[in-house]
Amino acid sequence: MPAKITLKITEGKLKGKEFSFNERTSCIFGRSEDCKATETQLPEDDSSVSRHHCMLDINPPEATIRDFGSLNGTYLNDVKIGQRAAGTAPEDGQKEKFPEHDIKDEDRIKIGKSVFSVIIHKPCRCARCLKEIPEELSSKAERKPGLFQCDECFRKAEKSPEKIPMKKKMACKMCGKDISAEIGYSRVGDYVCKSCVNEPMKFIEMLLNMAKSGNKDLLAIDGYKVIRILGQGGMGIVYLAEREKTGEKIALKVMTPKIATDEKAKNDFLRETENTKALRHKNIVQLYDNGYSNATFFMTLDYCNGGSVDKLMLERGGTLGLEEACRIILDVLDGLEYAHQAEIPNVKLADGKYEKGRGLVHRDISPHNIFLMNSGGSYCAKLGDFGLAKSFDLAGLSGRTRTGTAAGKPFFMPRQQVLNYKFSKPEVDVWAVAASFYNMLTGDYPRNFSMKQDVWQSVLQNHPIPIRDRNRSIPKKLADVIDEALIDNPSLKFKTATELKKRIRSAM
């Protein structure tokens, strides 16, 4: 049985109701209608609960909770972990930032009149071979308090003339050092230590040497040499690599999970990358090969020699001209129009099975992952990382950091994605393209974000600022289209890339 977190209401109007989570997610509890989408709405008549009261970030068996500047506070084991100051208006309370707190088994959470009991189920595993022990055998397998060992390992240890440690040491898949203290025993799987990850050039050379030595899982990157690092972020590192025989240049992306990677997480993410690989369009960065070895995901991609749009903006002084930004956005919308209707091999059904289907949603568009390919003095824009960041996060591989956002922040995210972690309709991409267009033309995000305000609350509470308030030189007809495309309350205005593309062209 996989790890699972259950919140059971033990006091309050909804007493007996349970919220169970067995995969990566985040959710907001409150009395707002917004919370209905994730079934985390608390009684509307409980005035001690704020509209958006608190947020849980979950990656079983771990989870955190933080208050959202609520009127009456959030309590963890009878200790107040956040509340806006007395006499402070809701909008001002929401401009404060409150820390995250870890949630543990048997913790008690109080939100208004509702009291939750926390139940965290962790699979019982043999401390030696790490195999899961069936629940009905767990009491027998507990050889010491909190330490379990399967019958096979126990018998082997008893018969051995040498003392065999009850616990198996966890080793880094790259350097082999003991990392038991770094990752603990709550998860089982492959892992690369922080020391290896923090030396990116040494790390990639180790991986390429393994490929040269005949590692079959690394055939896709055999014969390449690394020239330099192109980019680095919370999700991984991108290198410029060259095929030694032909001189062909590619982008080599390497992703190292923040947690131990088990078979399910590995297969879930590899399955999603097959969807990305199936996309073939001039305005989408092509994924050629991909794989997994030594706790590391890797993929070979188009090398876009013009760099990313956010870097181009820096070169231009912070913004792009109207004509240039428009050309880039229309290219992106062409790619998006195709991807939202393309045939892909792995669509997850309600019963958990997969079959062929149509349409892939990116879920993380920003100027950071719009790339430029220069050819003969002109360039075309290509949308990169298609679905990868969000899929990495959904597989639980980012730990509890939402990498499916720009630098872990929702600057280019509509409120629907903040309210519902798994919201994945095409219109979220259309909104993000409009937000990217806005950013290119103004150098600002559509919403105001402050160091003093929680960024997630900013998305929920702050409306986008009309674009001409940021840049008066933008033609009113085009400004009206951009402002309309950024409407996300109560619903997203533009549903398709085609619709936004037509409106932009007519406005120009």
Helices and strands as residue ranges (DSSP letters): E 4-11, E 18-21, E 25-29, G 33-38, E 54-59, E 62-67, E 74-76, E 79-82, H 90-93, E 101-102, E 108-111, E 114-121, G 135-137, H 138-141, E 142-144, E 147-148, H 151-159, H 180-183, H 194-197, H 200-212, G 216-221, E 224-232, E 237-243, E 249-255, H 263-277, E 287-293, E 296-301, H 309-315, H 322-339, E 343-348, E 354-358, G 367-369, E 370-375, E 378-383, H 388-394, H 415-419, H 426-442, H 455-461, G 467-469, H 476-485, H 497-507
